Amino acid sequence: MAFWDTIVAFFQESGIAGFFVDGGWKNLIMIVLALILLFLAIKKDFEPYLLLPIAFGMLLINLPYAGKELFVKTEVAEGVYEYSGLIGYLYYGVKLGIYPCLIFLCIGATTDFGPLISNKKTMLLGAAAQLGIFITFIGAILLNFTPQEASAIGIIGGADGPTAILVTTNLAPHLLSSISIAAYSYMALVPVIQPPIIKLLTTKKERLIRMDENVKPVSKRERIMFPIIVAIVVILVVPSCAPLIGCLMLGNLIKESGVVPNITHTLSNGLLYTVTILLGLCVGATATAESFLTLQTIEIFALGIFAFAVATAGGVLGGKIMCIATKGKVNPMIGAAGVSAVPMAARVVHKMGQEEDPENFLLMHAMGPNVAGVIGSAVAAGVLLLLFK
């Protein structure tokens, strides 16, 4: 009898028994969702570098009773929490905004601002694409989200995962899993979402416009001065974006200076992928059944796709205005690359140009607004943090 009692006690403490308690079916749904995300990351190549650890973190945290070992959240005072467990300790890097800023540091070391420097007016297209953030912010307010929650939802339109995570962690941490998964899912769907919007807003004649292939050469001095000047000007105007812009420009300065090649290699390879794994795992671990399986999550995904669509439309309309202002010298499609999905959005524009005219090469021209979008989304995030934090 004692042996049988031991077996029963073991089963009751196992994760299998957790599926049979109240709400256990919700864990099962989350596990299925995690497996679907893993399939999309591995088989369909949907943002695999981050979606894979996010999905696995979601899988782990929804295995019944695993949370007691991995991610324990304890309220020590009203609204103040401490975290323990393996993922709990790692989560401090998300909570304190360390991982997103480190990723921006690494992104800076991999980014070539040359196309933007050689054609500075494309900075305006990166700004135009941020329209989706602020229109979606208004839409979320109308749906009774708080200004903080609306800010976190709107930033999805910037198509920049680390920025979305940083803003959400600061303003609406309870929405972190929904917003981060929505942001990275839509970034992976850039080749699906953007082409219909671009075709809707442009004519065939506009899509056939060839831009000057003689791109202005950029000197080493210009490349070095650019991150320094941008950091000074942008941070003076919007101090709250200092963590993101400061790290982005430092990473780029390290790359362009050419004096520390080993650091550049570490940033663009080892550190980038290490931090990405930690960030994804921690974000996925916040996707519990209680926080994710809500009507609010459906609204966030709907607003996220709206934000991304409006951002793309804003960039294209900005491109059309620039096309008129330059008397037809700018292909308005490059405005769609003003979202921060680097380099996917630029590749989409280039591919669409090639479909219309196989000899039309738009990639380098699209990279200007594309990298400008990284700066633009960081500035937009800074504005929202300044207003609502």
Secondary structure, DSSP 4 states (H G I P E B T S, - for coil): -HHHHHHHHHHHHSHHHHTTSTTHHHHHHHHHHHHHHHHHHHTS-SSHHHHHHHHHHHHHHTSTTTHHHH-EEEEEETTEEEEESHHHHHHHHHHTTHHHHHHHHHHHHH---HHHHHTGGGHHHHHHTTHHHHHHHHHHHHTT--HHHHHHHHGGGG--HHHHHHHHHHH-GGGHHHHHHHHHHHHHTHHHHHHHHHHHHS-HHHHTPPPPS-PPP--HHHHHHHHHHHHHHHHHH-GGGHHHHHHHHHHHHHHHH-S-HHHHHHIIIIIHHHHHHHHHHHHHHT--HHHHSSHHHHHHHHHHHHHHHHHHHHHHHHHHHHHHHTTS-S-GGGGGGGSS-TTHHHHHHHHHHHHH-TT---HHHHHHHHHHHHHHHHHHHHHHHHHH-
